[in-house]
Amino acid sequence: MLTVQVDLGTRSYPIYIGANLLNDRKLVAPFLGSAKVLVVSNETVAPLYLEKIQVLLGKNYRDAVILPDGEKFKTQDVVNQIYDKLLVDRFDRGCILVALGGGVVGDVTGFAAATYQRGVNFIQIPTTLLAQVDSSVGGKTGINHALGKNMIGAFHQPLCVIADTSVLKSLPDREFRAGLAEVIKYGLIGDLEFVEWLERNNRGLLDRKDELLSQAISQSCKHKAAIVAQDEREGGVRALLNLGHTFGHAIETATGYSRLLHGEAVAIGMVMAADLSMRIGWISAGDAKRVRQLIEIFGLPAVPPADIDKRRFLELMASDKKVQSGKTRFVLLKSVGHAVIESVTDTKLLDLTLIAGESLCRS
Amino acid sequence: MLTVQVDLGTRSYPIYIGANLLNDRKLVAPFLGSAKVLVVSNETVAPLYLEKIQVLLGKNYRDAVILPDGEKFKTQDVVNQIYDKLLVDRFDRGCILVALGGGVVGDVTGFAAATYQRGVNFIQIPTTLLAQVDSSVGGKTGINHALGKNMIGAFHQPLCVIADTSVLKSLPDREFRAGLAEVIKYGLIGDLEFVEWLERNNRGLLDRKDELLSQAISQSCKHKAAIVAQDEREGGVRALLNLGHTFGHAIETATGYSRLLHGEAVAIGMVMAADLSMRIGWISAGDAKRVRQLIEIFGLPAVPPADIDKRRFLELMASDKKVQSGKTRFVLLKSVGHAVIESVTDTKLLDLTLIAGESLCRS
């Protein structure tokens, strides 16, 4: 088992990473004490793992709230459902919520924990690769509002995170690969060696070998934890984590959040960021090509859907939440393994990236 | 002007206390920068002070949400109303909410600020004495749920608090006196000198003299700030602030939150706490009498409604949120100006206090 410590003073917590961790009560016992535990999961994950979790939690387990599966259930109504259960069954301030599922379950459960009786503890058991490497680090919790995604929420750190690589075996292939896009992201942002390791181990990772998955997850969590420790509440350097996301969000919105998974859109976004970095003259044509290849050897899409034209891209990027005083700031590459945050002043270069399509990163 | 600094590390903030502070833009200007400001107020307070606040905020002012007045509007619906305004008018993460009103407005606005885009800044302008001495210190924000008061919420500290004694002139007499009950509480908990000062200055305070009000508010805020600084998230010593509240809450619930104001119920609760402390043998009959007199010279009720019998009291206290593992813990007096937290094991003494009625603190 590998352990990554997320270092946030009194709010520090460990992430345990490895195979078959859900069988190991020793991991959670120190956090449970005599607390009453409510598990929150969804209709896809609960049939697979809820029983295991009941055994894991033993006498602490009280009940479970099973949500419908999907981003569209990341709502106030669902949070209210959790509050109702907690209040009807008189869970007190010493209770613990356990989030068993992907990012949506984690975000909703974390937000309920952040706001029930002004904050109770919670434990994350992420069951997707994306949630293991992304949403389990950093304490972002929240829900969507009719007028915007993630508009309501709080920063609330868990007691611990258990990232069991065994549960990834049940993930659909496309979703698994979409999670790898975020793993690749950490390499591109700040770790050339990790990029090289990913290039060497693409087969084994795609075969979901526990040992390799543990290393990839641990490395990703370490990178995210280091960035979050510097910038817990997202004032500065944390924006680096948005590599590929400004383009990616525009693609997700343009395609109505249905045609592509988040990680797939981010994969394309990273190729676009590499392309733009090349046009600005920061990375070589060879490096840009390397980024695109890295995306492609993991079976991820590298080119945006042909029906999003330049105007639509510009429009959507302008309304991004991360826009500051009207200027769109991009996360770009100074080199492979070194990302920076920059406003792009030469809009002609940006235009070229937006219309490049199949020729992205192919100078 | 007096200033009390609430010391919470990076979340520290000042409370400005004095007459006519709402005319002084210099106080808020350093916090405003170029932020868009949304004011939240209610139908009672807005007609009196919203214009003044618009002038105070100047170019930063954007709009106001005016809520209906009353505890029954401390709900998720009202918070959603604030979210909607913020999202429709595209308030970004750099915005500031201003709470202009009593405790309900402060709690609701603070909770909206705590959860909008995972936390934006807010400024408290409390317009009741109770809010100035109680809810403006400590960062508790939240709303009620059909199944319990203050069950949903967050700890979220404001940028600053402006306690203008001039606005207290417009308070109904009964509400003003109820606020004084919480002022008295700080004396009884930990400051004999302050008790003596209150005994000497009861007339001037009831006449709402600015100078005396400033001193009373500042002293109260200092005491609360010192306790909160030791125990921001309410694990231990902060429970001292509940002097009079275990009895008080039972009285409020028994009377349907309509017959007595919160401060009035707390005033009675403090007399009951003094009575019980006397029966346990901690304070003398003279001291118990002194506590009752202190309550009475400020025109506050000292005796619970005759229709709450012992059984009802015990029942309601048992379901109090602060009950730990079945034992009701009381805040009692070791002496006038020194409160402690204790479980009462001799239930016969408690029974005597509950049935004492008019003879409370009169041995």
Interface residues (C-beta under 8 A of the other chain):
Chain A: Q76 N80 Y83 D84 L87 V88 D92 F111 A114 T115 Y116 Q117 R118 G119 K140 T141 G142 H145 L147 G148 N150 M151 I152 G153 A154 F155 R233 E234 K321
Chain B: Q76 N80 Y83 D84 L87 V88 D92 R93 F111 A114 T115 Y116 Q117 R118 G119 K140 T141 G142 H145 L147 G148 N150 M151 I152 G153 A154 F155 R233 E234 K321
